[in-house]
Amino acid sequence: MAASYELKASARDRVGKGAARALRREGLLPAVIYGDKKPALPITIPVKETTLTLHKGGFLTHIGTIDVDGEKHRVIAKDFQLHPVRDDVLHVDFLRVAKGATLTVEIPVHFLNEETCPGLKKGGVLNIVRHTVEMNVPADSIPEALEIDLAEAQPGDSLHISAVKLPKGCEPTITDRDFTIATIAAPAGVQETDEGEEDAAESGEEAESE
């Protein structure tokens, strides 16, 4: 189950770019809590603690608690805005999470046994088609990652969502096809050799027929 975090916050009544800049000078970030059929709640959160939480990883897949002036809100971060040059956090959108809710979340993909993968040891290249997979998941048991085992993957293999053992209650939002997550691209030299052998074989067959 995904880890949780808690941030202290205060309600804010001023909105707009000028107010946001003033908050950042005070070490605070503008943010908003929305969803669960309740009015949006503009808040301020501390820059330092929010940045540390973000850099721990899994910010968009972890359930958190926002303490707004003593009232606690169960949330998940749905989006955040970064400064285009400095990568400073500028704004965060939080979604309220009701007990027993199902969420749509981008779950990261982790690959196991890359160092022993026969396809990679033979010179193949891991071509990742999807670094994350959009999933419908229970709010109380969001998986940290989907795991794909490369222990037996060979050059030319395609690894599909059907090869992933999905956690209980979790399903991809795409259900109409067995989509590809990654492939093991065969080494270029092997491909060229195979093509050369085929050409030679065809030439030999043509000579025999003459």
C-alpha positions as CSV (number, residue, x, y, z in Angstrom):
1,M,0.0,0.0,0.0
2,A,1.2,3.5,-0.8
3,A,2.8,5.5,2.0
4,S,1.1,8.6,3.4
5,Y,2.2,12.1,4.3
6,E,0.7,15.0,6.2
7,L,1.0,18.7,5.5
8,K,-0.1,21.7,7.6
9,A,-2.1,24.3,5.7
10,S,-4.2,27.4,6.1
11,A,-7.2,28.6,4.1
12,R,-6.6,31.5,1.9
13,D,-9.0,34.2,0.7
14,R,-6.7,35.9,-1.9
15,V,-6.2,34.4,-5.3
16,G,-4.4,35.5,-8.4
17,K,-0.8,35.9,-9.6
18,G,0.0,38.8,-7.3
19,A,-1.2,37.0,-4.2
20,A,0.7,33.8,-5.3
21,R,3.9,35.7,-5.6
22,A,3.5,37.2,-2.2
23,L,2.9,33.8,-0.7
24,R,6.0,32.4,-2.2
25,R,8.1,35.2,-0.8
26,E,6.8,34.0,2.6
27,G,7.8,30.4,2.0
28,L,4.3,29.3,1.2
29,L,2.6,27.8,-1.8
30,P,-0.9,28.3,-3.2
31,A,-2.9,25.1,-3.5
32,V,-6.5,23.9,-3.8
33,I,-8.5,21.0,-2.5
34,Y,-11.5,20.0,-4.6
35,G,-13.8,17.1,-5.3
36,D,-16.2,14.8,-3.3
37,K,-19.1,17.1,-4.3
38,K,-17.8,19.9,-2.0
39,P,-16.7,23.4,-2.8
40,A,-13.1,24.0,-3.8
41,L,-11.0,25.1,-0.9
42,P,-8.0,27.4,-1.7
43,I,-5.2,26.8,0.8
44,T,-1.5,27.6,1.4
45,I,1.0,25.0,2.2
46,P,4.7,25.3,3.2
47,V,7.2,25.2,0.3
48,K,9.9,23.3,2.1
49,E,7.8,20.4,3.4
50,T,5.8,20.1,0.1
51,T,9.0,20.0,-1.9
52,L,10.5,17.3,0.3
53,T,7.3,15.3,0.0
54,L,7.4,15.7,-3.8
55,H,11.0,14.6,-4.1
56,K,10.5,11.4,-2.0
57,G,8.7,10.0,-5.0
58,G,5.1,8.7,-5.5
59,F,3.6,12.2,-4.9
60,L,0.7,11.5,-7.3
61,T,0.1,8.0,-6.0
62,H,0.2,8.5,-2.2
63,I,-2.8,9.3,-0.1
64,G,-2.0,12.3,2.2
65,T,-3.6,14.3,4.9
66,I,-3.9,18.1,4.7
67,D,-4.5,19.7,8.1
68,V,-6.3,23.0,7.2
69,D,-6.4,25.1,10.4
70,G,-7.1,22.0,12.5
71,E,-9.5,20.3,10.1
72,K,-8.0,17.3,8.4
73,H,-8.7,16.4,4.7
74,R,-7.8,13.1,3.1
75,V,-6.4,13.8,-0.3
76,I,-4.3,12.7,-3.3
77,A,-2.3,15.1,-5.3
78,K,-3.7,15.2,-8.9
79,D,-1.4,17.8,-10.4
80,F,1.4,20.2,-9.6
81,Q,3.0,23.1,-11.5
82,L,6.8,23.6,-11.6
83,H,8.7,26.7,-12.5
84,P,9.9,26.3,-16.2
85,V,13.5,27.1,-15.3
86,R,14.2,26.5,-11.6
87,D,11.8,23.5,-11.2
88,D,10.5,25.1,-8.0
89,V,6.9,24.0,-7.1
90,L,4.5,26.8,-7.9
91,H,1.0,25.2,-7.3
92,V,-0.6,21.9,-6.3
93,D,-4.1,20.5,-6.9
94,F,-5.4,18.0,-4.3
95,L,-8.4,15.8,-4.8
96,R,-10.5,14.8,-1.7
97,V,-10.6,11.1,-1.2
98,A,-13.7,9.5,0.3
99,K,-13.4,6.3,2.3
100,G,-13.8,3.3,-0.1
101,A,-13.4,5.4,-3.2
102,T,-11.8,4.2,-6.5
103,L,-9.3,6.5,-8.1
104,T,-7.8,6.8,-11.6
105,V,-4.0,7.0,-11.1
106,E,-0.9,6.7,-13.3
107,I,1.0,3.8,-11.8
108,P,4.8,3.6,-12.6
109,V,6.2,0.5,-14.2
110,H,9.3,-1.2,-12.7
111,F,11.4,-3.8,-14.5
112,L,12.9,-6.7,-12.6
113,N,16.0,-8.7,-13.4
114,E,17.4,-6.4,-16.1
115,E,20.9,-7.6,-15.2
116,T,20.1,-11.2,-15.9
117,C,17.7,-10.7,-18.8
118,P,18.9,-13.0,-21.6
119,G,17.5,-10.7,-24.3
120,L,19.6,-7.8,-22.9
121,K,22.7,-10.0,-22.3
122,K,22.6,-10.9,-26.0
123,G,22.8,-7.2,-26.9
124,G,19.1,-6.4,-27.1
125,V,17.7,-3.1,-26.0
126,L,14.8,-2.5,-23.6
127,N,12.4,-0.2,-25.4
128,I,9.9,1.2,-22.8
129,V,6.6,2.1,-24.5
130,R,4.8,3.0,-21.3
131,H,6.7,4.3,-18.2
132,T,3.3,4.5,-16.4
133,V,-0.1,2.8,-16.8
134,E,-3.3,4.5,-16.1
135,M,-5.2,2.3,-13.6
136,N,-8.5,2.3,-11.7
137,V,-7.4,1.5,-8.1
138,P,-8.9,1.3,-4.6
139,A,-7.9,4.5,-2.7
140,D,-6.9,2.5,0.3
141,S,-4.5,0.1,-1.6
142,I,-2.8,2.1,-4.4
143,P,0.1,0.0,-5.7
144,E,3.5,1.6,-5.6
145,A,4.3,0.2,-9.0
146,L,3.5,-2.5,-11.6
147,E,6.3,-5.1,-11.9
148,I,7.5,-6.8,-15.1
149,D,10.0,-9.7,-14.7
150,L,12.6,-9.7,-17.5
151,A,14.2,-13.0,-16.3
152,E,13.1,-14.9,-19.5
153,A,12.7,-12.1,-22.0
154,Q,14.4,-12.7,-25.3
155,P,15.3,-10.4,-28.2
156,G,12.2,-9.5,-30.2
157,D,9.9,-10.2,-27.3
158,S,7.0,-7.8,-26.6
159,L,5.8,-7.4,-23.0
160,H,2.1,-6.8,-22.7
161,I,-0.2,-5.8,-19.8
162,S,-1.4,-9.4,-19.7
163,A,2.1,-10.3,-18.4
164,V,1.7,-8.1,-15.3
165,K,0.3,-9.6,-12.1
166,L,-2.2,-6.9,-11.2
167,P,-2.9,-6.1,-7.5
168,K,-6.3,-7.0,-6.2
169,G,-9.0,-4.6,-7.2
170,C,-6.8,-2.8,-9.8
171,E,-7.5,-2.7,-13.5
172,P,-6.1,-0.6,-16.4
173,T,-8.4,2.0,-17.9
174,I,-7.7,0.5,-21.3
175,T,-9.6,-2.8,-21.4
176,D,-10.3,-3.4,-25.1
177,R,-6.8,-4.6,-26.0
178,D,-3.7,-6.3,-24.6
179,F,-1.5,-3.2,-25.0
180,T,2.3,-3.3,-25.1
181,I,4.3,-1.9,-22.2
182,A,7.9,-2.6,-23.4
183,T,9.8,-4.6,-26.0
184,I,13.2,-6.2,-26.2
185,A,14.6,-4.9,-29.5
186,A,17.0,-7.3,-31.2
187,P,20.6,-6.1,-31.7
188,A,21.0,-4.4,-35.1
189,G,23.9,-6.8,-36.0
190,V,21.6,-9.9,-35.4
191,Q,18.9,-8.4,-37.6
192,E,21.4,-7.6,-40.4
193,T,22.9,-11.1,-40.2
194,D,19.5,-12.7,-40.4
195,E,18.6,-10.6,-43.4
196,G,21.9,-11.5,-45.0
197,E,21.3,-15.2,-44.5
198,E,17.8,-14.9,-46.0
199,D,19.2,-13.2,-49.0
200,A,21.9,-15.8,-49.4
201,A,19.4,-18.6,-49.1
202,E,17.1,-17.0,-51.7
203,S,20.1,-16.6,-54.1
204,G,21.0,-20.2,-53.6
205,E,17.5,-21.3,-54.4
206,E,17.4,-19.2,-57.5
207,A,20.8,-20.8,-58.7
208,E,19.5,-24.3,-58.2
209,S,16.3,-23.6,-60.1
210,E,18.4,-22.3,-63.1
